[in-house]
Amino acid sequence: MKSQWECFLQNLGVWEGSFTNFSPQGTLLNDTPSRLSLEYLNNSQKVRLSLSRSGQDLIREFSSVGGGLLFFENGSFSEGLIQLGPFSEFGGELAFVHENRRLRLVQLFDKTGQLKELILIREHLAGTPAAERPTLQINDLLGEWQGQAVTIYPDWRSPETYSTALKLQLDDAGQLIQSLSFAEHTITSIATIKGSIILFDQNPQKSVQVLMLPDGASATSPLKVQLRQSFFLEVGWLIQPNLRQRMIRSYNEKGEWVSLTLVTEQRV
């Protein structure tokens, strides 16, 4: 099993792409070209991150990873706050690595806990093709998906792996019926579809929306995060028509970050 540092090194290279900001309703706010370099410094055994976008440069150096940051063995990762606090802004990033491509998505919430903004980051290794998937559509998701999940923990306990099954279908009224099975649990829920938004609002206190985005991406967000209610942030990426990955960053009722899950699923 790779160390967290070895998993981090899977991201080395020069990544070219863009940062695209969306409102919670899916309105495109702006799009900024970007160039991000992750370089291993042999003399100091550090990694230097250099990000250039819209005339601004950011440089960070890493000699270790931890805190609110966790990596999977293929280099995919998530970074964010480890604790939801009262009257403070909140957010998290979930990021996939696949061959020469990365897809990252940041979800941001304001001081009242309301979903404020989403930032979609699409990147490819410099000098390689920048092929992208079309904007995600509901028909891209319908059907039955069989998957394998791995859950890792910020307290370094052993990872867990298990099978998943996801069935998505439309009923006669055009609503989405979702049935998710994992670890001997099955959860069925109903959503309404409004343009690029899939809204699960059967429980108004825990309304969750899925926003369908460019490059086969989707962002699953609670409309509001608050203490005394568990919640999760999820991002999906349709890598190929029948291959999808989902990443879930989960928080408990105390607002504490408790786990990170990567699901790789294929349509059957």
C-alpha positions in Angstrom: 0.0 0.0 0.0 1.4 3.4 -1.0 2.0 6.1 1.6 0.1 9.4 1.3 3.2 11.1 0.1 3.6 8.5 -2.7 0.0 9.0 -3.7 0.5 12.8 -3.8 3.4 12.3 -6.2 1.0 10.8 -8.7 0.0 14.4 -9.5 3.5 15.6 -10.5 3.7 17.5 -13.8 2.5 20.6 -15.5 -1.3 20.8 -15.7 -3.0 23.2 -18.2 -6.7 24.0 -18.1 -9.2 26.4 -16.6 -11.1 27.5 -13.5 -14.8 27.9 -14.2 -17.1 29.5 -11.6 -20.8 28.6 -11.4 -23.6 29.9 -9.3 -25.6 27.3 -7.2 -28.2 27.4 -10.0 -25.6 26.4 -12.6 -25.1 29.9 -14.2 -21.6 30.3 -15.6 -20.0 33.3 -13.9 -16.5 33.3 -15.4 -13.8 31.1 -16.9 -10.1 31.7 -16.3 -7.2 29.8 -18.1 -4.8 28.2 -15.7 -1.4 26.5 -15.6 -0.4 24.5 -12.5 3.1 23.0 -12.0 3.8 20.3 -9.4 7.6 19.8 -9.3 9.6 17.5 -7.1 12.7 19.3 -5.7 15.3 16.5 -5.3 17.7 18.6 -3.2 15.1 19.3 -0.5 12.7 16.4 -1.0 9.8 18.8 -1.3 7.1 19.4 -3.9 6.6 23.0 -5.2 3.2 23.9 -6.5 3.1 26.9 -8.8 -0.3 28.1 -10.1 -0.8 30.9 -12.6 -4.2 32.2 -13.5 -5.6 35.7 -14.5 -2.2 37.3 -13.9 -1.9 36.0 -10.4 0.7 33.5 -9.2 0.5 31.2 -6.2 3.4 29.2 -4.9 3.2 26.6 -2.1 5.8 24.0 -1.0 4.9 20.6 0.5 7.2 18.4 2.5 4.3 16.2 3.8 0.6 15.9 3.4 -2.1 15.7 6.0 -4.7 17.8 7.8 -7.7 18.2 5.7 -6.0 16.5 2.7 -6.3 12.8 1.8 -5.1 10.9 -1.3 -6.2 7.6 -3.0 -3.6 5.3 -4.5 -4.3 6.6 -8.1 -3.6 10.2 -7.1 -7.2 11.3 -6.7 -7.7 13.4 -3.6 -9.8 15.7 -1.5 -8.9 18.8 0.5 -11.1 20.9 2.7 -12.0 22.0 6.2 -12.0 19.2 8.8 -14.6 20.9 10.9 -17.8 22.9 10.1 -17.9 25.9 12.5 -20.8 28.3 13.4 -20.9 31.5 11.4 -17.9 30.7 9.3 -17.4 30.0 5.6 -17.0 26.4 4.6 -15.9 24.4 1.6 -14.1 21.4 0.1 -12.4 20.3 -3.1 -12.8 16.8 -4.6 -10.3 15.9 -7.4 -10.0 13.0 -9.8 -6.9 11.9 -11.7 -7.3 9.7 -14.8 -4.5 9.1 -17.3 -3.5 12.6 -18.6 -6.5 14.4 -17.2 -7.6 15.8 -13.9 -11.0 17.0 -12.9 -11.4 19.0 -9.7 -14.4 20.7 -8.2 -14.6 23.1 -5.2 -17.9 23.7 -3.3 -18.1 26.8 -1.3 -20.7 27.8 1.4 -21.2 31.2 3.0 -21.2 32.1 6.7 -24.9 31.2 7.0 -24.2 27.7 5.6 -25.9 28.4 2.2 -24.3 27.0 -1.0 -22.6 30.0 -2.5 -20.5 29.0 -5.5 -18.9 26.0 -7.4 -15.6 26.1 -9.1 -15.0 23.4 -11.8 -11.3 22.9 -12.7 -10.5 20.9 -15.9 -6.9 20.1 -16.5 -4.7 18.0 -18.8 -0.9 17.4 -18.8 0.9 19.9 -20.9 1.7 18.5 -24.4 -1.1 15.9 -24.3 -4.6 16.1 -25.9 -7.2 18.2 -24.0 -10.2 16.1 -25.0 -13.2 16.7 -22.8 -16.5 15.0 -22.4 -19.7 16.9 -23.2 -21.8 18.5 -20.5 -23.5 15.9 -18.4 -27.1 15.0 -19.3 -29.7 13.0 -17.3 -29.7 10.3 -20.0 -25.9 9.8 -19.4 -26.8 8.6 -15.9 -29.8 6.3 -16.4 -29.4 2.6 -16.0 -27.7 0.2 -13.6 -24.2 0.8 -12.4 -22.0 -1.8 -10.6 -19.0 -0.4 -8.7 -16.2 -0.9 -6.2 -15.7 1.6 -3.4 -12.8 2.3 -1.2 -13.2 4.5 2.0 -10.2 6.1 3.7 -10.2 7.9 7.0 -8.5 11.0 8.4 -7.6 9.1 11.6 -5.5 6.7 9.5 -7.5 3.5 10.3 -7.4 0.8 7.7 -9.2 1.5 4.4 -12.4 -0.4 3.7 -13.4 -1.7 0.3 -16.9 -2.9 -0.7 -19.2 -3.3 -3.7 -21.8 -0.8 -4.7 -24.9 -0.8 -7.0 -26.7 2.3 -8.3 -29.9 2.2 -10.3 -31.3 5.4 -11.8 -34.6 5.5 -13.7 -37.3 7.9 -14.6 -40.9 7.3 -13.5 -44.0 8.2 -15.6 -44.0 11.7 -14.1 -40.5 12.3 -15.2 -39.1 12.2 -11.7 -35.8 10.4 -11.1 -35.8 7.3 -8.9 -32.5 6.5 -7.4 -31.7 3.2 -5.6 -28.2 3.0 -4.0 -26.9 -0.2 -2.4 -23.7 -0.6 -0.4 -22.5 -2.6 2.5 -25.8 -4.3 3.0 -27.7 -1.0 3.0 -30.2 0.2 0.3 -31.4 3.8 0.1 -34.1 4.8 -2.4 -34.9 8.5 -3.1 -36.8 10.6 -5.5 -35.7 13.8 -7.3 -37.2 16.3 -9.6 -35.3 17.4 -12.7 -35.1 21.1 -13.6 -32.8 21.8 -16.5 -29.3 21.0 -15.3 -30.3 20.5 -11.7 -31.5 17.3 -10.1 -33.2 18.2 -6.7 -33.7 15.7 -3.9 -36.0 17.7 -1.6 -38.3 15.0 0.0 -36.8 16.2 3.3 -36.8 20.0 3.2 -34.3 20.1 6.1 -31.8 18.1 4.1 -32.4 19.2 0.5 -29.6 18.1 -1.8 -29.0 19.1 -5.4 -27.0 17.5 -8.2 -25.7 20.1 -10.7 -24.8 18.6 -14.1 -21.7 20.4 -15.5 -19.3 20.4 -18.5 -16.8 17.5 -19.1 -19.2 14.9 -17.7 -19.0 16.4 -14.2 -21.6 16.5 -11.5 -21.6 18.3 -8.1 -23.8 16.9 -5.3 -24.2 19.6 -2.6 -26.5 20.2 0.4 -28.3 23.5 -0.2 -27.3 24.3 3.4 -24.8 22.9 5.8 -25.4 23.1 9.5 -24.4 21.6 12.8 -26.4 18.8 14.3 -27.0 17.4 10.8 -24.7 15.0 9.0 -24.0 15.8 5.4 -21.7 15.0 2.5 -20.1 16.7 -0.5 -19.9 14.5 -3.7 -18.5 15.0 -7.2 -19.0 12.6 -10.1 -17.0 12.3 -13.4 -18.3 10.4 -16.4 -14.9 9.4 -17.8 -16.4 7.3 -20.6 -20.0 6.6 -21.5 -20.1 3.5 -19.3 -17.4 4.4 -16.8 -17.9 6.8 -13.9 -16.2 7.8 -10.7 -17.7 9.4 -7.7 -16.0 10.8 -4.6 -17.8 11.5 -1.3 -16.5 13.6 1.6 -18.6 12.9 4.6 -19.2 14.9 7.8 -21.0 13.8 11.0 -23.6 15.5 13.2 -20.9 17.5 15.0 -19.6 18.9 11.7 -16.5 16.7 11.8 -14.9 15.3 8.7 -15.1 11.5 9.1 -14.3 9.8 5.8 -13.5 10.0 2.1 -14.9 7.5 -0.4 -13.9 6.8 -4.1 -16.4 4.8 -6.1 -15.5 3.4 -9.6 -18.6 2.1 -11.4 -19.5 0.7 -14.7 -22.9 0.6 -16.4 -24.2 -2.9 -16.9 
